[in-house]
């Protein structure tokens, strides 16, 4: 299909095909052609069946077929009804927005070719409650401690899981700490691992098939080396491939047990399994942990560590540094990036100053009464009278103490008239 072939990225082609409901094997065959006769000769077991995926029946073309709607005669009303059904089925709004964008691209191509007169996806979408950039602020932002727990859980042996799969899980989590997208990771080949300017790196193909270099951290490099070594021991992919088979160098960097590329949906499932096994620190949102959460972790951690945002932009493959800044600024911020503590400290200083004035007045009044010095008693009463003038109530302990002293002064049978008058005024303010 000419429309799909307009996207050089295999991940984009598969993602858009999923939105429409096209068969993935057919889409792959568009560029790879039919497999060679002995392409599977080196396999030790049959390839696993293709996973249908969640809500596959709600992909656009399948939905049209179930509703009796011819895709070339679909209207905006049909598209809105389709979006409603997706929402009713519990499809996340970001996923609904992505599917609508894919279908819109499909119809834009058809309109350009004169196949349809009107693009049914061109309407005001504000009422569809689709995902927006502001939703990033409500997303999960992991701490370094939480990501460390993810890595530890991925590396922990699990009953029934082979050492190879344990190494693979660790490598997947570690590679995502480099800020990769899921389609970028699943599209990597072994030949993409190389050394440039004295450091190991990956050739990554991002959105629009734009290439960039992503340097490996020591942590990611070690996890990847351990996985590749275990994989080579398991299936001998380090040996030259026989004619008609995929060469060792061109095989996927992270592969299924049979040497094929990982399905992005399997990557999501892997990350959520690891998150659920990471203990109470991630229990609250284990089912929301995904590749993009780790990508945001990379951006926020780099920015908060003082990295140049243009360097972060190059690492994660954003088209503009403004996008990188927006991801950072709209993410759930680290507490250190909030002014809440500055405001609290100012408030506490003001509150403490008021409390100190009240305490000074009560202490002076107590000292005057205990010393039976009328001048000091009057001084203490004036201080307390002035402190209460602004209407700020005393702290409970100070209030009780002031009330006890003032009531005692008023109970004296022959007190000084000026003291009695001022004490009555203070008592009225105390309430």
For each residue, the residues with C-beta under 8 A, 3 or more apart:
1: 4 5 30
2: 5 6 109
3: 6 105 106 109 110
4: 1 7 13 16 17 27 30
5: 1 2 13 30 31
6: 2 3 109
7: 4 12 13 16 209
8: 12 208 209
9: 12 13 183 187 205 206 207 208 209
10: 13 14 28 31 187
11: 14 15 182 183 184 186 187 264
12: 7 8 9 15 16 183 207 208 209
13: 4 5 7 9 10 16 17 27 30 31
14: 10 11 17 18 24 27 28 264
15: 11 12 18 19 98 102 183 264
16: 4 7 12 13 19 20 102 105 106
17: 4 13 14 20 21 22 23 24 27
18: 14 15 21 22 24 53 56 59
19: 15 16 59 60 98 99 102 103
20: 16 17 59 60 61 102 103 106
21: 17 18 56 59 60 61 62 63
22: 17 18 26 27 61
23: 17 26 27
24: 14 17 18 27 28 50
25: 28 29 50
26: 22 23 29 30
27: 4 13 14 17 22 23 24 30
28: 10 14 24 25 31 32
29: 25 26 32 33 34
30: 1 4 5 13 26 27
31: 5 10 13 28
32: 28 29 35
33: 29
34: 29
35: 32 39 40
36: 39 244 245
37: 244
38: 41 242 243 244 245
39: 35 36 244 245 246
40: 35 43 47
41: 38 242 244 245
42: 241 242 245 259
43: 40 46 47 258 259
44: 235 258
45: 257 258
46: 43
47: 40 43 258 260
48: 256 258
49:
50: 24 25
51: 263 265 266
52: 56
53: 18 56 265
54:
55: 58 59 86 89 91
56: 18 21 52 53 59 62
57: 62 63 66
58: 55 62 63 82 85 86 89 91
59: 18 19 20 21 55 56 62 63 99
60: 19 20 21 63 64 71 82 99 103 106
61: 20 21 22 64 65 71
62: 21 56 57 58 59 65 66
63: 21 57 58 59 60 66 67 69 82 85
64: 60 61 67 69 70 71 74 78 82
65: 61 62 68 69
66: 57 62 63
67: 63 64 78 81
68: 65
69: 63 64 65 73 74 78
70: 64 73 74
71: 60 61 64 74
72: 110 115 116
73: 69 70
74: 64 69 70 71 78 79 120
75: 78 79 120
76: 79 80 120 121 122 123
77: 80 81
78: 64 67 69 74 75 81 82 120
79: 74 75 76 82 83 100 103 120 121 123
80: 76 77 83 84 123 128
81: 67 77 78 84 85
82: 58 60 63 64 78 79 85 86
83: 79 80 86 87 96 100 128
84: 80 81 87 88
85: 58 63 81 82 88 89
86: 55 58 82 83 89 91 95 96 99
87: 83 84 90 91 93 96 129
88: 84 85
89: 55 58 85 86
90: 87
91: 55 58 86 87 95 96 99
92: 95 96 131
93: 87 96 97 129 130 131 135
94: 97 98 130 131 135
95: 86 91 92 98 99
96: 83 86 87 91 92 93 99 100 128 130 131
97: 93 94 100 101 130 131
98: 15 19 94 95 101 102
99: 19 59 60 86 91 95 96 102 103
100: 79 83 96 97 103 104 121 125 128 130
101: 97 98 104 105
102: 15 16 19 20 98 99 105 106
103: 19 20 60 79 99 100 106 107 121
104: 100 101 107 108 119 121 122
105: 3 16 101 102 108 109
106: 3 16 20 60 102 103 109 110
107: 103 104 110 111 116 119 120 121
108: 104 105 111 112 119
109: 2 3 6 105 106 112 113
110: 3 72 106 107 113 115 116 119
111: 107 108 114 115 116 117 118 119
112: 108 109
113: 109 110
114: 111
115: 72 110 111
116: 72 107 110 111 119 120
117: 111
118: 111 122
119: 104 107 108 110 111 116 122
120: 74 75 76 78 79 107 116 123
121: 76 79 100 103 104 107
122: 76 104 118 119
123: 76 79 80 120
124: 127
125: 100 128 130
126:
127: 124
128: 80 83 96 100 125
129: 87 93
130: 93 94 96 97 100 125
131: 92 93 94 96 97 135
132: 135
133: 136 326 330
134: 137 138 330
135: 93 94 131 132 138 139
136: 133 139 296 326 327 330 331
137: 134 330 331 332
138: 134 135 332
139: 135 136 288 292 293 296 331 332
140: 285 288 289 293 332
141: 293 296 297 300 331 332 333 334
142: 146 147 150 282 289 293 294 297
143: 146 147
144: 147 148 301
145: 148 149 281
146: 142 143 149 150 278 281 282
147: 142 143 144 150 151 177 294 297
148: 144 145 151 152
149: 145 146 152 153 278 279 281 282
150: 142 146 147 153 154 173 271 274 275 278 282 289
151: 147 148 154 155 170 173 174 177 219 223
152: 148 149 155 156 278
153: 149 150 156 274 275 277 278 279
154: 150 151 166 169 170 172 173 274
155: 151 152 166 169 170
156: 152 153 166 277
157: 161 163 166
158: 161 166 277
159:
160:
161: 157 158 165 166
162: 165 166
163: 157 166 167 230
164: 167 168 227 230 231 234 257
165: 161 162 168 169 257
166: 154 155 156 157 158 161 162 163 169 170
167: 163 164 170 171 223 226 227 230 231
168: 164 165 171 172 227 231 254
169: 154 155 165 166 172 173 270 274
170: 151 154 155 166 167 173 174 223 226 227
171: 167 168 174 175 220 223 224 226 227 254
172: 154 168 169 175 176 185 254 267 270 271
173: 150 151 154 169 170 176 177 223 271 274 294
174: 151 170 171 177 178 217 219 220 222 223 224
175: 171 172 178 180 185 220 223 224 254
176: 172 173 179 180 185 271 291 294 295
177: 147 151 173 174 217 219 220 294 297 298
178: 174 175 202 214 215 216 217 220 298 315
179: 176 214 294 295 298 299 312 315 316 317
180: 175 176 184 185 204 214 291 295
181: 184 185 206 207 291 292 295 317
182: 11 185 186 264 267 268 290 291 292
183: 9 11 12 15 186 187 264
184: 11 180 181 187 188 204 205 206 317
185: 172 175 176 180 181 182 188 254 262 267 291
186: 11 182 183 252 254 261 262 263 264 267
187: 9 10 11 183 184 205 261
188: 184 185 192 193 202 204 252 253 254
189: 192 249 250 251 252 253
190: 193 228 248 249 250 251 252 253
191: 194 203 249 250
192: 188 189 202 203 204 253
193: 188 190 200 201 202 224 253
194: 191 200 201 202 203
195: 198 199 200 201
196: 199 201 213
197:
198: 195
199: 195 196 215 216
200: 193 194 195 215 216 221
201: 193 194 195 196 213 214 215 216
202: 178 188 192 193 194 213 214 216 253
203: 191 192 194 211 213
204: 180 184 188 192 211 212 213 214 317
205: 9 184 187 209 210 211
206: 9 181 184 209 210 211 212 317
207: 9 12 181 210 317 319
208: 8 9 12
209: 7 8 9 12 205 206
210: 205 206 207 317
211: 203 204 205 206
212: 204 206 314 317
213: 196 201 202 203 204
214: 178 179 180 201 202 204 315
215: 178 199 200 201 315
216: 178 199 200 201 202 220 221 224
217: 174 177 178 220 221
218: 221 222
219: 151 174 177 222 223
220: 171 174 175 177 178 216 217 223 224
221: 200 216 217 218 224 225
222: 174 218 219 225 226
223: 151 167 170 171 173 174 175 219 220 226 227
224: 171 174 175 193 216 220 221 227 228 253
225: 221 222 228 229
226: 167 170 171 222 223 229 230
227: 164 167 168 170 171 223 224 230 231 254
228: 190 224 225 231 232
229: 225 226 232 233
230: 163 164 167 226 227 233 234
231: 164 167 168 227 228 234 235 237 255
232: 228 229 235 236 237 238
233: 229 230 236
234: 164 230 231
235: 44 231 232 259
236: 232 233 239
237: 231 232 248 251 259
238: 232 248
239: 236 248
240: 247 248
241: 42 245 246 247 248
242: 38 41 42 245
243: 38
244: 36 37 38 39 41
245: 36 38 39 41 42 241 242
246: 39 241 250 251 259
247: 240 241 250 251
248: 190 237 238 239 240 241 251
249: 189 190 191
250: 189 190 191 246 247
251: 189 190 237 246 247 248 255 259
252: 186 188 189 190 255 259 260 261 262
253: 188 189 190 192 193 202 224
254: 168 171 172 175 185 186 188 227 262
255: 231 251 252 258 259 260 261 262
256: 48 259 260 261 262 266
257: 45 164 165
258: 43 44 45 47 48 255
259: 42 43 235 237 246 251 252 255 256
260: 47 252 255 256
261: 186 187 252 255 256
262: 185 186 252 254 255 256 266 267
263: 51 186 266 267
264: 11 14 15 182 183 186 267 268 291
265: 51 53 268 269
266: 51 256 262 263 269 270
267: 172 182 185 186 262 263 264 270 271 291
268: 182 264 265 271 272 290 291
269: 265 266 272 273
270: 169 172 266 267 273 274
271: 150 172 173 176 267 268 274 275 289 290 291 294
272: 268 269 275 276 286 287 289 290
273: 269 270 276 277
274: 150 153 154 169 173 270 271 277 278 289
275: 150 153 271 272 278 282 285 286 287 289
276: 272 273 282 283 286 287
277: 153 156 158 273 274
278: 146 149 150 152 153 274 275 281 282 286
279: 149 153 282 283
280: 283
281: 145 146 149 278
282: 142 146 149 150 275 276 278 279 285 286 289
283: 276 279 280 286
284:
285: 140 275 282 288 289
286: 272 275 276 278 282 283 289
287: 272 275 276
288: 139 140 285 293
289: 140 142 150 271 272 274 275 282 285 286 293 294
290: 182 268 271 272 293 294
291: 176 180 181 182 185 264 267 268 271 294 295
292: 139 181 182 295 296
293: 139 140 141 142 288 289 290 296 297
294: 142 147 173 176 177 179 271 289 290 291 297 298
295: 176 179 180 181 291 292 298 299 316
296: 136 139 141 292 293 299 300 327 331
297: 141 142 147 177 293 294 300 301
298: 177 178 179 294 295 301 302 312 315 316
299: 179 295 296 302 303 312 316 324 327 328 331
300: 141 296 297 303 304 327 328 331 334
301: 144 297 298 304 305
302: 298 299 305 307 311 312 315
303: 299 300 306 307 309 312 328
304: 300 301 334 336 337
305: 301 302
306: 303
307: 302 303 311 312
308: 311 312
309: 303 312 313 321 324 325 328
310: 313 314 321
311: 302 307 308 314 315
312: 179 298 299 302 303 307 308 309 315 316 324
313: 309 310 316 318 320 321 323 324
314: 212 310 311 317
315: 178 179 214 215 298 302 311 312
316: 179 295 298 299 312 313 324
317: 179 181 184 204 206 207 210 212 314
318: 313 321 323 324 327
319: 207 323
320: 313 323 324
321: 309 310 313 318 324 325
322: 325 326
323: 313 318 319 320 326 327
324: 299 309 312 313 316 318 320 321 327 328
325: 309 321 322 328 329
326: 133 136 322 323 329 330
327: 136 296 299 300 318 323 324 330 331
328: 299 300 303 309 324 325 331
329: 325 326
330: 133 134 136 137 326 327
331: 136 137 139 141 296 299 300 327 328
332: 137 138 139 140 141
333: 141 337 338
334: 141 300 304 337 338
335: 338 340 341
336: 304
337: 304 333 334
338: 333 334 335 341
339: 342 343
340: 335 343 344
341: 335 338 344 345
342: 339 345 346
343: 339 340 346 347
344: 340 341 347 348
345: 341 342 348 349
346: 342 343 349 350
347: 343 344 350 351
348: 344 345 351 352
349: 345 346 352 353
350: 346 347 353 354
351: 347 348 354 355
352: 348 349 355 356
353: 349 350 356 357
354: 350 351 357 358 387 392
355: 351 352 358 359 395 398
356: 352 353 359 360
357: 353 354 360 361 383 387
358: 354 355 361 362 384 387 392 394 395 398
359: 355 356 362 363 398
360: 356 357 363 364 383
361: 357 358 364 365 380 383 384 386 387 402
362: 358 359 365 366 380 384 394 398 401 402 405
363: 359 360 366 367 380
364: 360 361 367 368 376 379 380 383 384
365: 361 362 368 369 377 380 381 383 384 402 405 406
366: 362 363 369 370 380 401 405
367: 363 364 370 371 376 380
368: 364 365 371 373 374 375 376 377 378 379 380
369: 365 366 372 377 380 405 408 409
370: 366 367
371: 367 368 376
372: 369
373: 368 376 377
374: 368 377 378 416 419
375: 368 378 379
376: 364 367 368 371 373 379 380
377: 365 368 369 373 374 380 381 409 416 419
378: 368 374 375 381 382 416 418 419 422
379: 364 368 375 376 382 383
380: 361 362 363 364 365 366 367 368 369 376 377 383 384
381: 365 377 378 384 385 406 419 422 423 426
382: 378 379 385 386 422
383: 357 360 361 364 365 379 380 386 387
384: 358 361 362 364 365 380 381 387 388 402 426
385: 381 382 388 389 422 425 426 429
386: 361 382 383 389
387: 354 357 358 361 383 384 390 392
388: 384 385 391 392 394 426 429 430
389: 385 386 429
390: 387
391: 388
392: 354 358 387 388
393: 399
394: 358 362 388 398 399 402 430
395: 355 358 398 399
396: 399 400
397: 400 401
398: 355 358 359 362 394 395 401 402
399: 393 394 395 396 402 403 430
400: 396 397 403 404
401: 362 366 397 398 404 405
402: 361 362 365 384 394 398 399 405 406 426 430
403: 399 400 406 407 427 430
404: 400 401 407 408
405: 362 365 366 369 401 402 408 409
406: 365 381 402 403 409 410 423 426 427 430
407: 403 404 410 411 427
408: 369 404 405 411 412
409: 369 377 405 406 412 415 419 420 423
410: 406 407 415 420 423 424 427
411: 407 408
412: 408 409 415 420
413:
414:
415: 409 410 412 419 420 423
416: 374 377 378 419 420
417: 420 421
418: 378 421 422
419: 374 377 378 381 409 415 416 422 423
420: 409 410 412 415 416 417 423 424
421: 417 418 424 425
422: 378 381 382 385 418 419 425 426
423: 381 406 409 410 415 419 420 426 427
424: 410 420 421 427 428
425: 385 421 422 428 429
426: 381 384 385 388 402 406 422 423 429 430
427: 403 406 407 410 423 424 430
428: 424 425 431
429: 385 388 389 425 426
430: 388 394 399 402 403 406 426 427
431: 428
